[in-house]
Amino acid sequence: MKMSFATDLIDGFPLLNKRTEETLKIAGEMSKFFSSLASCRKEYHKALKNHITSGQKKLLAEPDLDGTVKNAFEALLLSIEDTINGETKFTQQIQDLSAEFAKFRKDNEARRKKLQDDCNQLMKEYNAQLDACEKSRKNYHSLAREAEKQQQALAKGSSDPSVKSAKIAQMSQKTSQAEEKARTAEGEYREVVRHTNDKQNTVYTQDMPKILQEFQDFEEMKVNFMQECFRKYASGAGSQPTVFQDAASRINTSAEAVSAAEDIAAYVKKNVTGKSCPPEIQVDLYGGFDGSSSGASSSSSAPAASSARSGGQSQWGLTAADANLSDSQKISKLEGQISKLEGQIRANEQQAAALEKMSVAYAKDPVGKKKADAELETMKNGINTDKATLQRLQNELAGLQGGDAGDTPAGGDGDQQQGEPVKVRGLYDYDAQADTELSFKEGDIFYVTLQDDSGWWYATIDDKQGFVPENYVEVIQ
């Protein structure tokens, strides 16, 4: 496969900027080298001419130098003069090469600077968009965090009989305002992420390859210029006496072997970045805030928080948009989701424990107890949904890793006790409140395969598997 700057030096702007700077620096050094070479030859020609002139006068003045010997000496002097004249012409060609290298450096300095400015401007705009995306994410998370605090304060106030209704109404209004700000920030954040992904795609598939191709054009122009200069030197050397012919032949052979394509391929192979357009940026939703909650009710916001933490199965796992990700990228995404969901399950289980205590505290207040029990039931349903989603993610991850996640769902905090099935008996009738739960009657005998400290055990009843409440069963021998 043919390698090129546009396909194999993605994100290679710093390397290529330095390359073009060095190219023009080399051109300047070449100009100095050939200028010095021409100066040395001029000094040699001057000394040689002085020697011929003084020797000619002295020898031709000798009366005994005559006849054909004198003629031979005069022919020698003429041949040396011809050689000097030929070398003088070659020296001028060398001086001209020095001027060409100097001109090459001067003419291409503006082109080099424009290339550098273009890539710097492109990356400046791209990085600015990335910064804007991160700023929007932080703003959304900050407002979502504030909304979560208001929701928790409202839940606490609503469960406290000493808090007056006017205060509850005030807290409810404040919660609604905080939720609205968070939802607005979330919408703005989603739009910034979309715009950033569009920008990223344009930069890496259009703008960057275009500038990289211009860098390659610059490189090819440099190589071809150098080749032509070596050809000119070889041509001049070829016009010199026979003693220079072998050197001229070697130089010409080397010049003809110069290949821009081979040099570029070797350079790209040595410096290949191995990079491509980054994967799309994913929206990072704040886990503790439910953007769909109205906040208008004076009741606790715990059920809405549970719903937000479960997030809906459509928000978890791999989607069609992830089809082009590598296996390692897919595994990384799933591992991140699993870690986040486990944290959400732990937080919800802590809230459920608090609601259970609240239910006990309202033993003499039927209205308050009913509300607390309803919130507790909704919270537990959310936890069960989260655990089912977590099991699905672990199965999906195991499939990518070539392992087997098994049929036993994981809890949120890693404190499960799993081993041989345990026989239990139903203490009361229980009707399943979600698809992930199992119904049973008082006295039913069945087996539990996982005992979770959250208070929900995983059981098998009539070939069906699901969760049952720990305090509705008893372990039997």
C-alpha positions in Angstrom: 0.0 0.0 0.0 1.4 3.4 -1.0 2.2 5.6 2.0 1.7 9.3 2.1 1.7 12.3 4.4 -2.1 12.7 4.2 -2.8 9.1 5.3 0.1 8.2 7.5 1.3 11.4 9.2 -2.0 12.4 10.9 -1.3 14.7 13.8 2.2 15.1 12.4 2.2 18.9 12.1 5.0 19.6 14.7 7.3 17.1 12.9 6.6 18.5 9.5 6.9 22.1 10.6 10.4 21.3 11.8 11.1 19.3 8.6 10.4 22.4 6.4 12.5 24.6 8.6 15.4 22.2 8.4 14.9 21.9 4.6 15.5 25.7 4.1 18.3 25.6 6.6 20.0 22.9 4.6 19.5 25.0 1.4 21.3 27.8 3.1 24.2 25.5 4.1 24.4 24.2 0.6 24.6 27.7 -0.7 27.6 28.4 1.6 29.3 25.1 0.7 29.2 25.8 -3.1 30.2 29.4 -2.6 33.2 28.3 -0.6 34.0 25.7 -3.1 34.0 28.2 -5.9 36.2 30.6 -3.9 38.8 27.8 -3.4 38.8 27.0 -7.1 39.2 30.7 -8.0 42.2 31.0 -5.7 43.7 27.9 -7.3 43.1 29.3 -10.8 44.7 32.6 -9.8 47.8 30.9 -8.4 48.0 28.6 -11.5 47.9 31.5 -13.9 50.6 33.3 -12.0 52.8 30.2 -12.1 52.2 29.8 -15.9 53.0 33.5 -16.6 56.2 33.5 -14.6 57.3 30.1 -16.0 56.5 31.1 -19.5 58.5 34.3 -19.4 61.5 32.6 -17.8 61.6 29.5 -20.0 60.9 31.2 -23.3 63.7 33.6 -22.6 66.2 30.7 -22.6 68.0 30.7 -26.0 68.6 26.9 -25.8 64.9 26.2 -25.7 64.1 26.0 -29.4 62.9 23.8 -32.1 60.2 21.2 -31.6 60.9 21.1 -27.9 60.0 24.8 -27.7 56.9 24.1 -29.8 55.9 21.3 -27.4 56.4 23.6 -24.4 54.2 26.2 -26.0 51.5 23.6 -26.7 51.7 22.5 -23.0 51.2 26.1 -21.9 48.2 26.4 -24.3 46.7 23.1 -22.9 47.0 24.4 -19.4 45.4 27.7 -20.3 42.6 25.8 -22.0 42.2 23.7 -18.8 42.1 26.8 -16.7 39.5 28.4 -19.0 37.4 25.2 -18.8 37.7 25.0 -15.0 36.9 28.7 -14.7 33.6 28.0 -16.5 32.9 25.1 -14.2 33.8 27.3 -11.2 31.2 29.8 -12.4 28.6 27.0 -12.7 29.4 26.1 -9.0 29.0 29.8 -8.0 25.6 29.8 -9.9 24.5 26.7 -7.9 25.3 28.6 -4.7 23.0 31.4 -5.9 20.3 28.9 -6.8 20.3 27.4 -3.3 20.2 30.8 -1.8 17.3 31.7 -4.1 15.5 28.5 -3.2 15.7 29.3 0.5 14.4 32.8 0.0 11.6 32.0 -2.4 10.2 29.2 -0.2 10.4 30.9 3.2 7.0 32.5 2.7 5.6 29.1 1.5 7.0 27.4 4.6 5.6 30.1 6.9 2.2 29.8 5.3 2.1 26.1 5.8 3.1 26.5 9.4 0.5 29.3 9.9 -2.2 27.1 8.2 -1.7 24.1 10.4 -1.3 26.2 13.6 -4.6 28.0 12.8 -6.4 24.8 12.1 -5.3 23.2 15.4 -6.0 26.4 17.3 -9.6 26.4 16.1 -10.0 22.7 16.7 -8.5 22.9 20.2 -10.7 25.9 20.9 -13.7 23.8 20.0 -12.5 21.0 22.3 -12.1 23.5 25.1 -15.6 24.9 24.5 -17.0 21.3 24.7 -15.2 20.7 28.0 -16.4 24.0 29.4 -20.0 23.2 28.4 -19.7 19.8 30.0 -18.4 21.3 33.3 -21.2 23.9 33.3 -23.8 21.2 32.8 -22.4 19.0 35.5 -22.2 21.9 37.9 -25.9 22.8 37.4 -26.9 19.2 37.4 -25.1 18.7 40.7 -26.8 21.8 42.1 -30.2 20.4 41.0 -29.4 17.1 42.7 -28.7 18.9 46.0 -32.0 20.8 45.7 -33.8 17.5 45.1 -32.2 15.9 48.1 -32.9 18.9 50.3 -36.6 18.9 49.2 -36.8 15.1 49.9 -35.4 15.6 53.4 -37.6 18.6 54.1 -40.7 16.8 52.8 -40.0 13.9 55.2 -39.6 16.2 58.2 -42.9 16.9 60.0 -41.4 20.0 61.6 -40.9 21.7 58.3 -43.7 24.0 57.5 -45.7 23.7 54.2 -44.6 27.2 53.2 -41.0 26.3 53.5 -41.7 23.1 51.5 -43.3 25.2 48.7 -40.3 27.5 48.7 -37.9 24.6 48.5 -40.0 23.0 45.7 -39.9 26.2 43.6 -36.1 26.4 44.1 -35.7 22.8 43.0 -37.8 23.4 39.9 -35.6 26.4 38.9 -32.4 24.4 39.5 -33.8 21.5 37.4 -34.8 23.8 34.6 -31.3 25.3 34.5 -29.7 21.9 34.5 -32.0 20.7 31.6 -31.2 23.8 29.6 -27.4 23.3 30.2 -27.8 19.6 29.2 -29.4 20.6 25.9 -26.7 23.2 25.2 -24.0 20.6 26.1 -25.5 18.0 23.7 -25.5 20.6 20.9 -21.8 21.6 21.6 -20.8 17.9 21.5 -22.6 17.5 18.2 -20.8 20.6 16.8 -17.5 19.4 18.2 -17.8 16.0 16.5 -18.7 17.7 13.2 -15.6 19.9 13.6 -13.4 16.9 14.5 -14.6 14.9 11.5 -13.9 17.9 9.1 -10.5 18.5 10.6 -9.3 14.9 10.4 -10.9 13.9 7.1 -10.6 17.1 5.0 -8.6 20.0 6.4 -5.7 18.1 7.9 -5.1 15.8 5.0 -5.2 18.8 2.6 -2.4 20.6 4.6 -0.5 17.4 4.9 -0.6 17.0 1.1 0.8 20.5 0.8 3.7 19.5 3.1 4.3 16.5 0.8 4.3 18.8 -2.3 6.9 20.9 -0.5 9.0 17.9 0.2 8.8 16.6 -3.4 9.7 20.1 -4.7 12.7 20.1 -2.4 13.9 16.6 -3.5 13.4 17.4 -7.2 15.3 20.7 -6.8 18.2 19.0 -5.1 18.3 16.4 -7.8 18.5 19.0 -10.5 21.3 20.8 -8.8 23.4 17.6 -8.6 22.7 17.0 -12.3 24.0 20.5 -13.1 27.2 19.8 -11.1 27.7 16.5 -12.8 27.2 18.1 -16.2 29.8 20.8 -15.4 32.2 18.2 -14.0 31.7 16.1 -17.2 33.2 19.0 -19.3 36.4 18.9 -17.4 39.6 17.0 -18.3 39.6 13.2 -18.3 41.0 13.1 -14.7 37.5 14.4 -13.6 35.4 12.0 -15.7 35.2 9.2 -13.2 34.1 11.6 -10.5 31.6 13.2 -12.8 30.2 9.7 -13.7 29.8 8.8 -10.0 28.1 12.0 -9.2 25.7 11.7 -12.2 24.9 8.1 -11.2 24.0 9.2 -7.7 22.0 12.1 -9.0 19.9 9.9 -11.3 19.2 7.6 -8.4 17.5 10.4 -6.4 13.8 9.6 -6.1 11.3 11.8 -4.4 8.8 8.9 -4.1 11.3 6.6 -2.4 12.5 9.4 0.0 9.0 10.3 1.0 8.0 6.6 1.5 11.1 6.0 3.7 10.4 9.2 5.7 6.8 8.4 6.2 7.6 4.8 7.2 10.1 6.0 9.8 7.8 8.7 11.3 4.4 7.1 10.7 2.1 8.4 13.5 -0.4 5.5 13.3 -3.2 8.0 14.1 -6.6 8.5 12.6 -9.7 10.6 13.3 -10.6 10.1 17.1 -13.9 8.4 18.0 -16.9 10.6 18.5 -17.2 12.4 21.8 -19.9 10.8 24.0 -22.3 12.9 26.0 -21.3 12.5 29.7 -24.6 12.7 31.5 -24.5 13.6 35.2 -25.6 10.5 37.1 -27.4 12.1 40.1 -29.9 14.3 38.3 -33.0 13.4 36.4 -33.5 15.9 33.7 -37.1 14.7 33.1 -38.2 15.4 36.6 -40.7 18.2 36.9 -39.8 19.2 40.5 -43.2 20.8 40.9 -44.4 18.3 43.5 -43.5 18.8 47.2 -42.8 15.1 47.6 -39.3 13.5 47.8 -37.4 13.4 44.6 -35.8 10.0 45.4 -38.0 8.1 42.8 -36.9 10.5 40.0 -33.3 10.1 41.1 -33.6 6.3 40.8 -35.0 6.6 37.4 -32.2 8.9 36.3 -29.6 6.5 37.7 -31.0 3.5 35.8 -30.9 5.8 32.7 -33.0 3.5 30.5 -31.4 0.5 28.8 -31.1 2.6 25.6 -28.4 4.6 27.3 -26.3 1.6 28.3 -24.2 -0.8 26.2 -22.9 -0.5 22.7 -25.0 1.1 20.0 -24.9 1.2 16.2 -22.8 4.3 16.4 -20.1 2.2 18.1 -19.8 -0.3 15.2 -16.5 1.3 13.9 -14.8 1.2 17.3 -12.0 -1.3 17.8 -12.6 -4.1 20.3 -10.3 -2.4 22.8 -12.3 0.8 22.5 -15.6 -1.1 22.9 -14.2 -2.9 26.0 -13.1 0.4 27.5 -16.5 1.9 27.0 -18.3 -1.0 28.6 -15.9 -1.1 31.5 -16.5 2.6 32.1 -20.3 2.1 32.0 -20.2 -0.9 34.3 -18.1 1.1 36.9 -20.5 4.0 36.7 -23.6 1.8 37.0 -22.2 0.0 40.0 -21.6 3.3 41.7 -25.2 4.3 41.0 -26.5 1.0 42.4 -24.6 1.6 45.6 -25.9 5.1 46.0 -29.5 4.0 45.4 -29.2 1.2 47.9 -28.0 3.7 50.5 -31.1 5.8 49.7 -33.3 2.8 50.0 -31.9 2.0 53.4 -32.7 5.5 54.5 -36.2 5.3 53.2 -36.7 2.0 55.1 -35.7 3.8 58.3 -38.1 6.7 57.4 -40.9 4.2 56.9 -40.3 2.9 60.4 -40.2 6.4 61.8 -43.6 7.1 60.3 -45.3 4.1 62.0 -47.8 6.4 63.8 -48.3 8.6 60.7 -50.3 6.6 58.1 -50.0 9.3 55.4 -46.3 9.8 55.8 -45.6 6.0 56.0 -47.6 5.4 52.9 -45.7 8.0 51.0 -42.3 6.7 52.3 -43.3 3.1 51.4 -44.3 4.1 47.9 -41.0 5.9 47.4 -39.1 2.9 48.8 -40.9 0.5 46.4 -40.1 2.8 43.4 -36.5 3.0 44.6 -36.2 -0.8 44.8 -37.7 -1.2 41.4 -35.1 1.1 40.0 -32.3 -0.8 41.8 -33.5 -4.1 40.3 -33.7 -2.5 36.8 -30.1 -1.2 37.3 -28.9 -4.7 38.3 -30.5 -6.3 35.3 -28.9 -3.7 33.1 -25.6 -4.3 34.8 -25.8 -8.0 34.1 -26.5 -7.3 30.5 -23.4 -5.0 30.3 -21.2 -7.7 31.9 -22.5 -10.3 29.5 -21.7 -8.0 26.6 -18.2 -7.3 28.0 -17.6 -11.0 28.5 -18.6 -11.7 24.9 -16.0 -9.2 23.7 -13.3 -10.6 26.0 -14.0 -14.2 25.0 -15.2 -15.1 28.5 -18.5 -16.0 30.0 -20.3 -13.6 32.3 -22.7 -16.4 33.5 -26.3 -16.1 34.4 -25.8 -14.6 37.8 -26.2 -10.8 38.0 -23.7 -8.7 39.9 -24.7 -6.4 42.7 -23.7 -2.9 43.1 -21.1 -3.1 45.8 -19.2 -6.4 45.4 -20.5 -7.8 48.7 -22.5 -10.6 47.2 -22.3 -14.1 48.7 -22.4 -16.7 45.9 -21.9 -20.4 46.1 -24.1 -23.5 46.5 -27.8 -22.7 46.1 -29.6 -22.0 49.5 -33.0 -23.4 50.2 -35.5 -20.8 51.4 -39.2 -20.7 52.4 -41.6 -17.7 51.7 -42.7 -16.0 55.0 -45.3 -13.9 53.3 -47.0 -13.6 49.9 -45.0 -11.3 47.5 -46.2 -10.0 44.1 -43.4 -9.0 41.7 -43.2 -5.2 41.1 -40.9 -5.4 38.1 -39.9 -7.8 35.3 -36.7 -8.6 37.2 -38.5 -9.8 40.3 -40.3 -13.1 41.1 -43.7 -13.6 42.8 -44.2 -16.3 45.4 -46.6 -17.4 48.2 -46.2 -17.9 51.9 -44.8 -21.4 52.4 -43.3 -21.7 48.9 -40.0 -23.5 48.8 -37.3 -22.4 46.3 -33.6 -21.8 46.0 -31.5 -18.6 46.2 -28.2 -18.5 44.2 -26.9 -15.1 45.3 -27.3 -13.3 48.6 -26.7 -9.5 48.2 -26.2 -7.2 51.1 -28.6 -4.8 49.4 -31.6 -6.9 50.8 -32.5 -8.4 47.4 -31.5 -12.0 46.7 -31.4 -13.7 43.3 -33.6 -16.9 43.2 -34.9 -19.5 40.9 -38.7 -20.4 41.1 -40.3 -22.7 38.5 -37.4 -22.4 36.0 -37.6 -18.6 36.3 -34.9 -16.4 37.7 -35.2 -13.0 39.4 -34.9 -11.0 42.6 -36.9 -11.6 45.9 -36.8 -9.5 49.0 -34.6 -11.0 51.7 -37.0 -10.1 54.6 -39.8 -12.1 52.9 -38.0 -15.4 53.1 -36.2 -17.6 55.6 -33.3 -19.9 55.0 -34.1 -23.6 55.8 -31.9 -26.6 56.2 
